[in-house]
Amino acid sequence: MSSERAEGTDVDSTPLALKILVAGGFGVGKTTLVGSVSEIRPLRTEELLSEAGERVDDTGGVDQKTTTTVAMDFGRITIRSGLSLYLFGTPGQDRFWFLWDELAQGALGAVVLADTRRLGDCFPAVDYFEHRRIPFVVAVNCFPGVRTYGTQEVSRALDLDQGTPVVLCDARDRDSGKEVLIRLVEYAGRIHTARLLDTFEDPDND
């Protein structure tokens, strides 16, 4: 009996690590979000914006930004005992999108950060995850002094599939960022469970 309990305890306490992507347009706050929630010193691949890069990248609306992610950001957060999330922040510029396929492999889901001043910048990320059937939530980063839009307004503007969550957040605030990640894990868990059940459905029962 004690052996059975010990084995059950071992199974229940097996740590689980999930891979999460953080995507969105240039200057939307991806590096900030990963850095604010990470319990380890985040890995960053930021470089100073060059004159050549400024001619290629659209910096409108983020004129004060002086650096850019050129590969990825990486961080880790423990949501609860035995459940850790490994966060991979993707570069936002078009010229770095070739990295996305590598980063997306094995991901449970993604957070698409949005800035309502440049909402169109997150369309490529939304399209990317929709086409690859990777569950995602849209997190609207509420910058100071910027008009706040409701989640339904953002959902309609982005023409999201019904049920795709939209949440408001402050990428600088750890608790706010953690709530976004919890929402994603819950949503992605339901989506993956539903897909798994679909694979066991007998078409003859339709």
C-alpha positions in Angstrom: 0.0 0.0 0.0 2.8 2.4 0.9 4.5 1.6 -2.3 1.4 2.5 -4.3 1.1 5.8 -2.5 4.7 6.6 -3.1 4.3 5.8 -6.8 1.2 8.0 -7.0 2.9 10.8 -5.3 5.8 10.6 -7.8 3.4 10.8 -10.7 1.4 13.7 -9.2 4.6 15.7 -8.4 6.2 15.2 -11.9 7.1 18.8 -12.9 5.6 20.1 -16.1 7.3 22.6 -18.4 5.4 24.3 -21.1 6.7 26.4 -24.0 4.9 29.8 -24.6 5.6 32.3 -27.4 5.2 36.1 -26.9 4.7 37.8 -30.2 3.4 41.0 -31.7 4.6 44.1 -33.6 7.7 46.1 -33.2 7.9 48.0 -29.9 4.7 46.6 -28.4 6.3 45.4 -25.2 7.4 41.8 -25.7 10.8 42.2 -24.1 9.2 44.1 -21.2 6.6 41.4 -20.6 9.1 38.6 -20.6 11.4 40.6 -18.3 8.7 41.6 -15.8 7.4 38.1 -15.2 10.6 36.0 -15.4 11.9 34.6 -12.2 15.3 34.2 -13.7 17.5 36.8 -15.3 16.0 37.0 -18.8 18.1 36.3 -21.9 17.8 39.2 -24.2 19.2 39.7 -27.7 18.6 43.4 -28.1 20.8 45.6 -30.3 20.8 49.4 -30.8 18.7 50.6 -33.7 20.9 51.5 -36.6 20.2 54.1 -39.2 19.9 51.3 -41.7 17.4 49.5 -39.5 15.3 52.6 -39.0 15.0 52.9 -42.8 13.6 49.3 -42.9 11.5 49.1 -39.7 8.4 51.1 -39.1 9.2 53.1 -35.9 6.1 55.3 -36.1 4.5 55.6 -32.7 7.5 54.3 -30.9 9.9 57.1 -31.8 11.6 56.8 -28.4 12.6 53.2 -28.8 16.4 52.8 -29.2 16.9 49.0 -29.2 15.3 46.0 -31.0 15.2 42.3 -30.4 17.2 40.5 -33.2 16.7 36.8 -32.2 14.5 36.2 -29.2 13.9 36.9 -25.5 13.8 34.0 -23.0 12.5 33.8 -19.5 10.9 31.4 -17.1 8.0 31.7 -14.6 6.5 29.1 -12.2 2.8 29.4 -12.3 2.2 26.9 -9.4 4.2 24.1 -7.9 5.2 21.7 -10.6 4.2 23.9 -13.5 6.7 26.2 -15.2 6.4 28.2 -18.4 9.3 28.8 -20.6 8.8 32.1 -22.5 10.2 32.8 -25.9 9.7 36.4 -27.1 9.8 36.7 -30.9 11.3 39.6 -32.9 8.6 41.8 -34.3 10.1 43.0 -37.6 9.2 41.4 -40.9 12.9 40.7 -41.6 13.2 38.3 -38.6 10.0 36.3 -39.3 12.1 33.4 -40.6 12.9 32.6 -36.9 9.2 32.1 -36.0 8.9 28.5 -37.4 11.9 27.4 -35.2 10.5 29.1 -32.1 7.0 27.8 -32.6 8.0 24.1 -32.6 6.5 22.5 -29.5 4.7 25.6 -28.2 1.6 25.1 -26.2 0.3 28.5 -27.2 1.2 32.2 -27.7 0.5 35.6 -26.3 0.0 38.2 -29.1 0.7 41.6 -27.6 -1.2 44.5 -29.1 -0.8 48.3 -29.0 -4.1 50.0 -29.9 -2.1 52.9 -31.5 -0.6 50.4 -34.0 -3.2 47.6 -33.9 -2.5 46.5 -37.5 1.0 45.5 -36.4 -0.3 42.4 -34.7 -2.2 41.1 -37.7 0.8 39.1 -39.0 1.1 37.3 -35.6 -2.7 36.6 -35.4 -2.6 35.2 -39.0 0.4 33.1 -38.2 -1.0 31.4 -35.2 -4.5 31.0 -36.7 -3.1 29.3 -39.8 -1.0 26.9 -37.8 -3.8 26.3 -35.3 -1.7 27.4 -32.3 -3.9 28.6 -29.5 -3.3 32.3 -28.6 -4.7 35.1 -26.6 -4.4 38.8 -27.5 -3.1 40.9 -24.7 -3.6 44.7 -25.2 -0.7 46.5 -23.6 -2.3 49.6 -22.0 0.3 52.3 -22.5 0.0 55.4 -20.2 -2.0 58.2 -21.7 -3.4 56.1 -24.5 -7.1 55.7 -25.0 -8.4 52.4 -23.7 -10.6 50.3 -25.9 -12.8 47.4 -24.7 -11.9 43.8 -25.3 -14.9 43.4 -27.6 -13.8 46.4 -29.7 -10.3 45.0 -30.1 -11.7 41.5 -31.0 -13.9 43.0 -33.7 -11.1 45.2 -35.1 -8.8 42.1 -35.4 -11.6 39.9 -36.7 -10.7 37.2 -34.3 -12.2 33.8 -34.3 -15.1 33.4 -31.8 -13.8 32.4 -28.4 -10.2 33.8 -28.8 -9.6 35.6 -25.5 -8.7 39.3 -25.5 -7.3 40.7 -22.2 -6.0 44.1 -21.0 -2.6 44.2 -19.4 0.3 46.3 -18.3 3.5 44.5 -19.6 5.5 46.3 -16.9 3.6 44.7 -14.1 4.4 41.1 -13.0 1.0 40.3 -11.7 -0.7 41.6 -14.8 1.6 39.6 -17.1 1.1 36.5 -14.9 -2.7 36.8 -15.3 -2.3 36.9 -19.1 -0.2 33.7 -19.0 -2.6 31.9 -16.8 -5.4 32.8 -19.1 -3.5 31.5 -22.0 -2.6 28.2 -20.3 -6.3 27.6 -19.4 -7.5 28.5 -22.9 -4.8 26.4 -24.7 -5.5 23.5 -22.4 -9.1 23.5 -23.4 -8.3 23.7 -27.1 -5.8 20.9 -27.0 -8.1 18.7 -24.9 -10.9 19.2 -27.4 -8.7 18.4 -30.3 -7.5 15.2 -28.5 -11.1 14.1 -27.9 -11.9 14.8 -31.5 -9.3 12.3 -32.6 -11.1 9.5 -30.6 -14.5 10.3 -32.1 -16.0 7.5 -34.2 -17.3 9.1 -37.5 -19.9 6.3 -37.7 -21.6 7.8 -34.6 -22.3 11.1 -36.4 
